[in-house]
Amino acid sequence: MANAKQWRRSRALIAARLVGACALGVIAQIAVHMPQGYFGAADHVTRFGAAYALALTGLTALLLLAVRGRRRLSAWLAPAIPAVNIGLFLPALASDPLVAGLVVVFNAVLLAQQLFPARHLPLPVAPGQSAIESEVDARLERLWPALRNLGGASLALSVAVVGYRLSGHALAQGVCLVLAFSTLGVAFPLLRLLYREGRRSVLLIAAPVVASVIAAPWPWAMLSFLAVAQAVLLLVLVAQHQTTAEILRDFFDHPSRLIVVSFGGAILVGTVLLTFPVASAGPEAISPLDALFTATSATCVTGLVVLDTPVDFSPFGQAVILGLIQVGGLGIMTLSTFATVMLGGSLGLRGEQALGEMLDLQTAPSAYRLTRFIVLSTLAVEAVGAVGLAGCFAAAGAPVGDAIWRGVFHSVSAFCNAGFALQSDSIVMFREAPLPLLLHAALIVLGGLGFVVLAGVWTRFGTRVASRLGERVGRRVGWRTGRPVRRSRSTPLSVQARTVLVASGVLLVAGTVLFAACEWRRSLAGLSVGDRLVNALFQSVTLRTAGFNSVDFGGLGAATVLFMMLFMFIGASPGSTGGGIKTTTAVVLLAAIRSTTRRGESTTLSRREVPRDIVYRSLAIVVISVAVVVMGLFLLLLFEDQPFLDLLFEAVSAFGTVGLSLGATPALGPAGKLTIIAVMFIGRIGPLTLALLLGTGAERRVRFRYPETRLMVG
């Protein structure tokens, strides 16, 4: 019985590998560029190529029939297709090393897997499983290796044909369609069982499949939707695997690793999408390094650019950047939790604890409520901002469609403190228009306060105002229940909310005064008094990791650059879409310095004592942050021949995920770009998160203590 199950599993796996190798061979002989050879030029089918495709398809069909029958014959004949592909594509390496090299490497790996199969260990049966759960596990164990190979090959070929325009031939598109529907057809029984078990996540596959049917007249669009469906299918099946559960358990025990991996995964996906030719506005595709830089800057909501967003990126590329900004601003964990809750699922106890730790909450169950508030409030604020900004762009002369797109893009970019703009000079066009500047500033401030603070302010004031408005409306329309209306009690703001609001207000006013005083006769010259004050206010706001500029930075004074770097280093508030060391970190350190000058006093804020571990954590954040900036500056000075002040400004801007630049970023070389990429990534995930990631993990119990000693410091 066990041997029969093992053979059924191996048979499905062999069949999937054969089909994948056949599809790759058929598409590759069309896409490979071999002008003087038997395959001919790219997107041209020679007689030999047509005969090869027919022979390969026929051989695959015969091998599939053999697989269903005798085992020994299948084991001997299965390596035939990879061996034939390797032999025929080796001569093509001279004329087309990319396509031919990929075919040779893929078939070589496939040949090695077939000649030296890995030993399969059956999945353990969990006690107390229902009949459906047992059937799901059994079918998943049998079909997962085949679906992984078949779905992976189908997705890779679809991405190559559609995304990278490997081949525009109808035959290549047809092979991709057949392979995609075959993958979905094989997975359908398993998906039906998962739905019966209550896994609503399988519904996410239905939407792109339906969209692909609607887009049938356009093969490229149809293949694109099918590629999305296959990607979601693989993710859903991976989520059901026991190995995934073990990995997630480890991630939930170490949330710092989860943060790093999730942001790294988003950057990787964004890099792949931005290297598609359709993402470029010009005839040439975006280079992988520039795509990596842009994807990192968007996901880390920084705003530093090496390419001009409105000029070098197509609408598709701009949409990818917008999606990365939204995902990076809200956080992958927050979005996945919201999707899980909406689909009726649960993260489990470990997942709740990890989410609570990432959101810095005292109780894990409140993380669900805060997650809903984060996503819904973000969408509401961005929608209101998009309407207002679309009106501003329309008033500035933009067409209706373009004004709506710019309004949505700038609203999301401002709220997420990203700083990406669809104008080459950021928003200098509005330097004499107070309304759009104030709208951008309001979105930046709301995104930089932190969602915990916004939730506290809403609980303190929003619910009270809403209840009073409801009472007045009810009285106006004559609706009375005969019962007294209970007024909601005001909930006092937490110490963190008060600290964030006061610190943000002080920094906002101080930045406005300093910028106006330093730049009144420089970058603000030529404006009216009112416009000067509004632009000074806006630049003070945008220093809070937003990255927009409404004035020319080419003529900034050295004093202005210095205080701007200090403000960028402090950044936004904890739990927000911004970066930096955070306002509360600076406040805690200032309070600690005050308590140090008064010997015997503890660190206090708002008549509350701050624990020592918070003070030590704040100090660690500042020290690690300074070290990151200094190391980034050292590498930039080592690789780049640019002024010291410009490179220091870029390093601080990258770490604080601000995005403001004095012009050094577009002129960076490959080593400089990689340095800024690393600094942006570290600045977004947080110095403390990096320290925890590189730490030893679990806290060790102290078994003994050393005698104290005193040192001269200062």
C-alpha positions, 0 to 999 in steps of 0.5 A: 500500500505504501509503495503504491502511494509512493508510486502515484506521487512519483508518477505525478512528479515525473509527469509534471517535469516532462510537461514542463521540459516539453513546454520550455523546449517548444517556447525556447526554440521560438525565442532563441536567436540563432540566425545561422543555425537550425532554430533561426532568428528569434520569433521565427519558426524554421522547419527544423524548429517545427519538426522539433516541437512536434517530435518533442510533443509526441515524445512527451505524450508517449512518455506520459503514457509510459508513466501511467503504466510500467515503472521501470520503463518510465524511470529509463525514458523520463531523462530523454527529454532533458537530455535532448534539450541540452544537446540541441541548445548547447550550440545556441550558446554562442549566439544567444547565451541568455536563452540557451543558457537558461534552457541548458541549466534548467534541463541539467537540474531536471536531469539530475533530479530524475537520475538522483531522486531525493528521498521522500519522507511522509508527512506525520498525521496530526491527532484529532484530524477530521476526515476532510483534513486527512483527505486534504493532507493526503492529496497535498502530499501526493500532488504538491511536488507535481504542482510545485514543478508544473506551476513553477514552470508555467509561472516562469514561462508566463513571466518570460513570455509576457513580462520580458517579451521573450517571444510574441509568437502565437505558439508560445502564447498558446503553450503558456495558456495550455500549461496554465490551465493544466496547472489550475485543472490539476489543483482544482480538486485540492482547492475544492477540498480546502474550500470545504475545510473553510479556507476562504483564501482559495477565493483569491484565485478565482478573481484573476481566473475570471478576469483572464476569461473576460480578457480572452480577446487580448492574449497578453492580458489573459496570460497576465491574469493567469500568471497572477492566479498561478502565483496565488495558487502556489502561495496558498499551497505553500501556506498549507505545507507543514514546512511553512508552518514550522518556518512561520512558527520560527518567524513568529518567535523572532519578529525581527526576522519576519520584518526583514524577510517580508520587506526583502521579499517585497523589494525582490518582487518589485525589482522583477516587475520594474525590469519588465520592458512594459515598466519603462517609458523608453525603448530600453528596459530598466537596468536591474540595479536601477530597478532594485534601487527604485523598488527599495526606495519605494518599499522603504518609503524613502523617495530617493531616485536615480531615474526620473519617475514621470519620464523614465517609467511608464504608467505600469511602472508608476503603478508598481511604484505606487503599490510598493509605497502602499505595501511598504508604508502599511507593512506587509504583516499589517496587510496580511493580517487584515486580509486574514481577518477579512477572509475569516481566518486567524493568525493563531496565538503565536501570530497575534503575539508577533503582531502585537510585538511589531505594533508595540502593543501591551496586549496581543488581541488588540492588534486585530482592532488596531490592524483594522483601524490602520487599513481602514483609516489609511484608505479613508484618509488617502481617498479624501486626499486624492479627491482634494489633490485631483482637484488641485491638479485639474485646476493647474491645467491637467486633463481629468484622467491625468489629474485623478491619477496624479491625485491618487499617486500623490495622496498615497505617496504623501500619507506614506511619507514616500516623497515620490512625485509625478513631476520632475521637480517634485511639487515646485509647481505649487510653490505659489499655491497654498492649498495643495501644499497644505493638503500634502502637509496634512497627509504627511503629518497624519502619516507621520504621527503613528497609527497608535497615536491616531487611534488614541486621538480618534478614541479621545475626540472622534467618537465623542464628536461623532456621537454628538453629531448623531444626536443633533442629526437625530433631533433635527429629523425628529427621531427620538427613541424616548430613552436618554442618549448616553454620551461617550466618556472621554478617554484620556490620551496616553503618555505616548500620544501626548509625547508624540503630539507635543514633540511633533508640534515643537519640531514643526514650529521650530523647523518652520522658523529655522527654514524661514530665517535661513532661507528668507532671502535664498530659496524663498526669495521672490515669493510673497510673505504668505507664500514664504511662510507656507513654503517654510511650513511645508518644508518643515513638515516634509523633513519628517521623512516625507521627501517632497520639496516645493523650493529649489534645493540647489541654493540652500545655505550650509546652516539650512542643510545642517538643521535639515539633517538633524530633523531628518535624523529624528524622523517621524513617530513610532508605528508610523509610515516614516523613518528616522530614530523617531520623536519619542527616542529623542524625547526619552534621551533628552529626559534622561539627560535632564535626570542625569544632571539632577542626581538621584532623579529617575527619567520621567515624562508627563509625571510618569517614570520611564523604565531603564530598559526604554532609556537603554533601548533609545540610546542603542537606537541612536548609537546604531543609527549614527554608526549606520550613517557614518559607515554609509558616508564612509563608503560613499566617500570611498566610491564617489567623487562628490562634495562631502556635504552632499554625500552626508546629506544623502546618507542621512536622507537615506537612513531617515527614509526622507528622500530629499537630495542635494543632487548626489543620488542621480550621479551615483555609481554602482557601488554608491547605489548599493550603499544607499540601498543598504542604508535605506533598507536598514533605516526602514526596518529600524536599527533596533530590529537589525540589532535584534536580528544580529543578536543571540535571540533568547535572553540568557538568564544571569547566573552571576554578577561581577563587582562594580567599578567606576570609570572616568567618562566625559 
